[in-house]
Structures are given as C-alpha cells and as structure tokens.
Amino acid sequence: MSAAAAPRTARFYTAARRHPWVMGKLADWRLPLGPYNAAQIALATVGGFLLVKTISVWSVLGPIPVAAWLVGIWLLRRPKIGGRHPVSAAMGMVALAVQPAGGRIGQRAARDPRARRLGGGFTLEDLTADISAPMPPQQAARRSRTQFPAPAAAGPAAKGTRAAALLAQAQLRARNQKGGR
C-alpha cells in the first residue's frame, strides 16, 4: 500500500436491519402483546372496521370471525410469503396484473408494429437472348467466373441460350454425381 493511498473505510448499519419497523414500543413501555408491525396495524384497523360494519351478516356465526381476525393479526407478527413481506408481495402481484401483456420497453408498453401494406415485384428476363449478346459489366464479371458448357442436345431451349447453358450445366452435374466423381 502506498503512502499516498488512504485506507478504505467500510460502515455497517446492521442494527437498523435487525430490528424491523414496529409500533407500540416506547422506551421500556409497550402495548399488550406488542410491538406490532405495519401489516398487523393495517389488518387490525381495516379488519376491525369491516367487522363493525358487517356485524349483521356474521353475527350468526358467533365469535368465529372475531377469533379469525385476532389469529390473523397474530400470524402477521413475522410475515413472510415466499421470503417476502406481504405488502411487497401484494404490490408485486398488482404490478404483474396491470403490466402490459407484451412487456415494457423504455417505460412504455411494447406493442406490435402497425399493420402495413407490403409491396413487391419481380423481374422477367428474356431467356431466348443469345449468350454472346452484350451484357452489363457486373453480369459479365459473374459470367466470366462461371464456365457454361455447350448445350448437350436441342430440346425445348434452343442452342446458344442461357436456359440451354443452365440445362447443360445441371446435366453435367448429374452425370458427375452418378459417375462417382
């Protein structure tokens, strides 16, 4: 280590990570059966409100809904759903439900491109032209590299045409393959 280089310093904040955010603890005083985390407080308030507003519906069941509410609050004391806090798990499910089917690209919904009309074309060449006729320079350069044998026999294509040269070349390849060459 050189004298000019400063030593590296690392800081750890494990105390804040070891103790989750809780409510109901103030110095040495705490709520009965507490402290409570945010999920427990949320279930207690929302569940209690719903139980009070719907008492006429569940009152025939006796104390079962109230007991289920209290057990639910107790079960949320150390909540983990697949290793995640229930609030973050619920937000992940909501995010999954509302995301576009095609995903996102740059914070925008990815969509298929709009339909458009495709155009195309083709070119017909005159195959009856003579092989010795003048050709464009590019075509002549390609032709000089490829040696076309003379046509083998007069058939549907007349002698001296490009079609006849291609036919003769195909026949020559077929004979070479049959001959084991």
VOPAGU-2260 file (C-alpha; in pm, 1 decimal, decimal comma):
REM VOPAGU-2260
SITE   aa  ch    i         X         Y         Z
SITE  MET   A    0       0,0       0,0       0,0
SITE  SER   A    1     144,2     332,6     -98,6
SITE  ALA   A    2     174,0     617,5     147,4
SITE  ALA   A    3     -45,0     841,1     -70,8
SITE  ALA   A    4    -339,8     598,7     -80,9
SITE  ALA   A    5    -589,6     644,0     200,0
SITE  PRO   A    6    -708,9     332,7     383,9
SITE  ARG   A    7   -1050,6     205,4     281,3
SITE  THR   A    8   -1333,1     257,2     525,4
SITE  ALA   A    9   -1648,3      48,5     543,8
SITE  ARG   A   10   -1955,4     128,2     750,7
SITE  PHE   A   11   -2219,6    -123,4     854,0
SITE  TYR   A   12   -2569,7     -45,6     970,6
SITE  THR   A   13   -2682,5    -388,8    1086,6
SITE  ALA   A   14   -2868,6    -266,0    1395,5
SITE  ALA   A   15   -3127,9     -92,1    1177,3
SITE  ARG   A   16   -3170,7    -402,7     964,6
SITE  ARG   A   17   -3201,7    -643,7    1255,9
SITE  HIS   A   18   -3490,9    -459,5    1417,1
SITE  PRO   A   19   -3791,2    -418,1    1186,5
SITE  TRP   A   20   -4009,4    -112,1    1191,2
SITE  VAL   A   21   -4257,7    -165,9    1475,9
SITE  MET   A   22   -4530,4      31,8    1651,5
SITE  GLY   A   23   -4625,7      18,6    2015,0
SITE  LYS   A   24   -4287,3      31,9    2179,7
SITE  LEU   A   25   -4177,1     346,8    2353,2
SITE  ALA   A   26   -3869,6     320,2    2571,4
SITE  ASP   A   27   -3949,8      42,9    2819,0
SITE  TRP   A   28   -4325,1      59,6    2771,0
SITE  ARG   A   29   -4502,8    -148,7    2508,8
SITE  LEU   A   30   -4859,1    -231,7    2407,6
SITE  PRO   A   31   -5004,8    -557,9    2533,7
SITE  LEU   A   32   -4888,8    -846,2    2312,3
SITE  GLY   A   33   -4692,7    -589,2    2109,7
SITE  PRO   A   34   -4496,0    -442,0    1949,7
SITE  TYR   A   35   -4688,6    -457,3    1621,5
SITE  ASN   A   36   -4560,3    -415,9    1269,2
SITE  ALA   A   37   -4731,2    -221,2     989,9
SITE  ALA   A   38   -4911,4    -526,3     845,8
SITE  GLN   A   39   -5062,1    -608,1    1186,1
SITE  ILE   A   40   -5178,8    -248,5    1236,6
SITE  ALA   A   41   -5332,6    -242,1     888,3
SITE  LEU   A   42   -5517,4    -571,8     943,1
SITE  ALA   A   43   -5634,8    -458,7    1285,6
SITE  THR   A   44   -5778,7    -129,7    1158,7
SITE  VAL   A   45   -5927,0    -246,4     827,7
SITE  GLY   A   46   -6049,3    -578,8     969,2
SITE  GLY   A   47   -6197,6    -414,2    1276,9
SITE  PHE   A   48   -6378,7    -157,1    1060,6
SITE  LEU   A   49   -6520,9    -430,9     835,7
SITE  LEU   A   50   -6628,6    -642,6    1133,2
SITE  VAL   A   51   -6815,3    -348,7    1287,8
SITE  LYS   A   52   -6985,6    -251,1     960,9
SITE  THR   A   53   -7094,0    -608,2     875,1
SITE  ILE   A   54   -7195,1    -730,0    1220,2
SITE  SER   A   55   -7546,8    -813,0    1099,8
SITE  VAL   A   56   -7403,1   -1053,4     839,5
SITE  TRP   A   57   -7157,4   -1251,3    1054,5
SITE  SER   A   58   -7332,0   -1233,7    1393,8
SITE  VAL   A   59   -7498,1   -1572,1    1327,6
SITE  LEU   A   60   -7151,2   -1732,5    1326,1
SITE  GLY   A   61   -7079,8   -1623,5    1681,9
SITE  PRO   A   62   -6722,6   -1538,4    1780,1
SITE  ILE   A   63   -6558,2   -1724,1    1487,4
SITE  PRO   A   64   -6497,7   -1414,3    1265,3
SITE  VAL   A   65   -6355,9   -1215,7    1559,3
SITE  ALA   A   66   -6129,6   -1507,2    1654,3
SITE  ALA   A   67   -6014,7   -1539,4    1290,2
SITE  TRP   A   68   -5940,3   -1166,0    1285,7
SITE  LEU   A   69   -5729,8   -1189,5    1603,4
SITE  VAL   A   70   -5547,1   -1502,2    1480,3
SITE  GLY   A   71   -5474,4   -1321,0    1153,7
SITE  ILE   A   72   -5322,5   -1030,5    1343,9
SITE  TRP   A   73   -5112,7   -1273,0    1548,7
SITE  LEU   A   74   -4995,8   -1461,3    1235,1
SITE  LEU   A   75   -4869,5   -1138,4    1078,4
SITE  ARG   A   76   -4616,9   -1078,6    1356,3
SITE  ARG   A   77   -4334,5   -1216,0    1137,1
SITE  PRO   A   78   -4485,6   -1215,4     791,9
SITE  LYS   A   79   -4311,2   -1383,3     500,3
SITE  ILE   A   80   -4466,8   -1500,1     176,1
SITE  GLY   A   81   -4201,3   -1676,8     -24,8
SITE  GLY   A   82   -3935,8   -1486,8     170,2
SITE  ARG   A   83   -4106,5   -1150,6     106,4
SITE  HIS   A   84   -4308,0    -914,1     320,9
SITE  PRO   A   85   -4683,3    -938,6     246,2
SITE  VAL   A   86   -4709,5    -574,2     140,5
SITE  SER   A   87   -4429,7    -606,6    -115,1
SITE  ALA   A   88   -4569,9    -943,5    -228,7
SITE  ALA   A   89   -4915,3    -787,6    -280,1
SITE  MET   A   90   -4764,3    -491,6    -467,0
SITE  GLY   A   91   -4572,5    -734,9    -688,4
SITE  MET   A   92   -4895,2    -921,3    -769,3
SITE  VAL   A   93   -5074,2    -596,1    -850,4
SITE  ALA   A   94   -4785,8    -484,8   -1071,4
SITE  LEU   A   95   -4795,6    -820,4   -1251,0
SITE  ALA   A   96   -5170,9    -789,9   -1305,7
SITE  VAL   A   97   -5156,1    -437,3   -1451,1
SITE  GLN   A   98   -4845,8    -468,0   -1667,1
SITE  PRO   A   99   -4899,9    -489,4   -2043,8
SITE  ALA   A  100   -4906,9    -838,1   -2196,0
SITE  GLY   A  101   -4616,5    -760,6   -2427,9
SITE  GLY   A  102   -4397,2    -616,1   -2152,6
SITE  ARG   A  103   -4230,0    -277,6   -2148,2
SITE  ILE   A  104   -3957,4    -110,4   -2348,8
SITE  GLY   A  105   -3819,0     210,1   -2200,7
SITE  GLN   A  106   -4109,0     257,8   -1954,3
SITE  ARG   A  107   -4362,3     233,3   -2239,1
SITE  ALA   A  108   -4586,5     -58,1   -2330,0
SITE  ALA   A  109   -4432,1    -274,4   -2600,4
SITE  ARG   A  110   -4673,5    -314,8   -2887,7
SITE  ASP   A  111   -4663,5    -496,3   -3217,0
SITE  PRO   A  112   -4590,0    -270,4   -3510,9
SITE  ARG   A  113   -4889,1    -137,3   -3701,1
SITE  ALA   A  114   -5005,6    -341,0   -3998,1
SITE  ARG   A  115   -4886,3    -203,6   -4328,3
SITE  ARG   A  116   -4918,0    -294,6   -4687,8
SITE  LEU   A  117   -4627,8    -486,0   -4833,2
SITE  GLY   A  118   -4528,6    -421,0   -5190,2
SITE  GLY   A  119   -4309,6    -635,4   -5404,8
SITE  GLY   A  120   -4215,2    -704,7   -5756,7
SITE  PHE   A  121   -4028,8    -938,4   -5981,3
SITE  THR   A  122   -3825,4    -920,0   -6297,9
SITE  LEU   A  123   -3864,0   -1134,2   -6603,5
SITE  GLU   A  124   -3554,6   -1194,4   -6811,5
SITE  ASP   A  125   -3559,5   -1279,2   -7173,0
SITE  LEU   A  126   -3424,2   -1637,3   -7183,5
SITE  THR   A  127   -3423,2   -1653,8   -7563,5
SITE  ALA   A  128   -3145,5   -1398,0   -7597,8
SITE  ASP   A  129   -2815,7   -1522,5   -7737,9
SITE  ILE   A  130   -2534,5   -1598,1   -7488,4
SITE  SER   A  131   -2291,2   -1396,6   -7694,3
SITE  ALA   A  132   -2511,3   -1084,4   -7676,1
SITE  PRO   A  133   -2354,3    -791,4   -7489,4
SITE  MET   A  134   -2414,3    -796,4   -7113,4
SITE  PRO   A  135   -2386,6    -535,4   -6840,5
SITE  PRO   A  136   -2036,1    -531,3   -6683,8
SITE  GLN   A  137   -2149,1    -680,0   -6349,8
SITE  GLN   A  138   -2321,7    -970,3   -6517,6
SITE  ALA   A  139   -2024,3   -1023,4   -6749,9
SITE  ALA   A  140   -1788,5   -1040,4   -6450,0
SITE  ARG   A  141   -2007,1   -1306,9   -6287,7
SITE  ARG   A  142   -2028,4   -1495,2   -6614,1
SITE  SER   A  143   -1651,7   -1499,6   -6669,5
SITE  ARG   A  144   -1610,6   -1682,0   -6337,6
SITE  THR   A  145   -1870,6   -1943,8   -6429,1
SITE  GLN   A  146   -1794,8   -2166,3   -6725,1
SITE  PHE   A  147   -2104,1   -2287,0   -6901,6
SITE  PRO   A  148   -2059,7   -2599,6   -7110,8
SITE  ALA   A  149   -2208,2   -2614,3   -7453,7
SITE  PRO   A  150   -2568,2   -2741,1   -7466,1
SITE  ALA   A  151   -2588,0   -3121,0   -7486,8
SITE  ALA   A  152   -2895,7   -3154,8   -7700,4
SITE  ALA   A  153   -3156,0   -2936,4   -7859,2
SITE  GLY   A  154   -3472,3   -2955,6   -7657,8
SITE  PRO   A  155   -3725,3   -2701,0   -7551,8
SITE  ALA   A  156   -3443,2   -2448,9   -7518,8
SITE  ALA   A  157   -3260,0   -2361,8   -7834,4
SITE  LYS   A  158   -2881,6   -2386,5   -7863,3
SITE  GLY   A  159   -2689,5   -2083,2   -7752,2
SITE  THR   A  160   -2941,5   -1955,6   -7497,9
SITE  ARG   A  161   -2885,9   -1902,0   -7129,5
SITE  ALA   A  162   -3153,6   -2155,3   -7044,4
SITE  ALA   A  163   -2975,7   -2413,9   -7256,4
SITE  ALA   A  164   -2646,4   -2338,7   -7080,7
SITE  LEU   A  165   -2807,0   -2380,6   -6738,1
SITE  LEU   A  166   -2972,4   -2704,9   -6850,6
SITE  ALA   A  167   -2641,8   -2839,5   -6979,7
SITE  GLN   A  168   -2467,8   -2744,4   -6656,2
SITE  ALA   A  169   -2732,0   -2929,9   -6449,6
SITE  GLN   A  170   -2698,7   -3236,1   -6674,8
SITE  LEU   A  171   -2320,4   -3229,1   -6636,4
SITE  ARG   A  172   -2351,2   -3215,2   -6256,1
SITE  ALA   A  173   -2593,3   -3506,6   -6258,8
SITE  ARG   A  174   -2355,4   -3716,2   -6474,1
SITE  ASN   A  175   -2059,4   -3633,2   -6246,9
SITE  GLN   A  176   -2255,3   -3739,7   -5938,5
SITE  LYS   A  177   -2360,5   -4069,2   -6099,9
SITE  GLY   A  178   -2008,8   -4140,2   -6216,0
SITE  GLY   A  179   -1876,3   -4121,0   -5855,8
SITE  ARG   A  180   -1675,1   -3810,0   -5916,3
